[in-house]
């Protein structure tokens, strides 16, 4: 899902105020040692042009695409952890 929203992720994460500043974001990713982007197949298809977004993200940041199989349980666990984290931070 982040592949479809990576520009917003870059801005929100504070990598760059300008999500189109690929050079700065790439510098941060390189410094962190990131080399791959994971594409997790959960069987859900809800993002328009998802494959194109993954390819664009990997091309711009020179990441290798790694395909992983996922399950609905993975999605449910990620959602539950995120929800708990958000609720804990507002308490």
C-alpha positions in Angstrom: 0.0 0.0 0.0 2.9 2.4 0.6 4.0 2.1 -3.0 0.7 3.9 -3.9 1.3 6.6 -1.3 5.1 6.9 -1.1 5.2 10.6 -1.7 2.9 11.2 1.3 5.0 8.8 3.3 8.2 10.7 2.5 6.6 14.0 3.6 5.0 12.5 6.7 8.1 10.7 7.8 10.1 13.9 7.6 12.5 12.7 4.9 11.7 15.8 2.9 9.2 18.6 2.9 9.0 18.3 -0.8 7.9 14.7 -1.8 9.2 15.3 -5.3 12.8 15.9 -3.9 13.9 12.4 -5.0 17.6 13.3 -4.4 17.1 14.0 -0.7 14.9 11.0 -0.1 17.3 8.7 -2.0 20.1 10.0 0.2 18.2 9.1 3.3 17.3 5.6 2.0 20.9 5.0 0.9 22.2 6.2 4.3 19.8 3.8 6.0 21.1 1.0 3.8 17.8 0.2 2.1 18.3 -1.8 -1.1 14.9 -3.6 -1.6 11.2 -2.9 -1.7 8.9 -5.7 -0.7 5.7 -6.4 -2.7 3.5 -8.5 -0.5 0.7 -10.5 -2.2 -2.1 -10.7 0.3 -4.8 -11.4 -2.3 -6.2 -8.0 -1.8 -6.5 -5.7 -4.9 -7.7 -2.3 -4.0 -5.0 0.2 -5.1 -5.4 1.5 -8.7 -2.2 1.1 -10.7 -0.4 -0.6 -7.8 2.1 -2.5 -10.0 3.1 0.7 -11.8 3.5 2.5 -8.4 5.8 -0.3 -7.1 7.9 -0.2 -10.3 8.1 3.7 -10.2 9.2 3.6 -6.5 11.8 0.9 -7.1 13.2 2.7 -10.2 13.5 6.1 -8.6 15.3 4.8 -5.5 17.1 2.0 -7.3 15.5 -0.7 -5.1 15.3 -4.4 -6.0 11.7 -5.6 -5.9 11.2 -8.7 -3.6 7.9 -10.6 -3.9 6.5 -12.1 -0.7 3.4 -14.1 -0.1 1.1 -12.8 2.7 -2.2 -13.8 4.2 -5.2 -11.9 5.5 -3.8 -12.7 9.0 -0.8 -10.6 8.2 -3.0 -7.7 7.2 -5.2 -8.1 10.3 -2.1 -8.2 12.6 -0.6 -5.1 11.0 -3.9 -3.2 11.3 -4.3 -4.2 14.9 -0.7 -3.1 15.8 -1.1 0.2 14.0 -4.5 0.8 15.7 -3.1 0.0 19.1 -0.1 2.3 18.4 -2.3 5.2 17.4 -4.6 4.8 20.3 -1.7 4.5 22.8 -0.1 7.7 21.4 -3.3 9.7 21.9 -4.0 8.5 25.4 
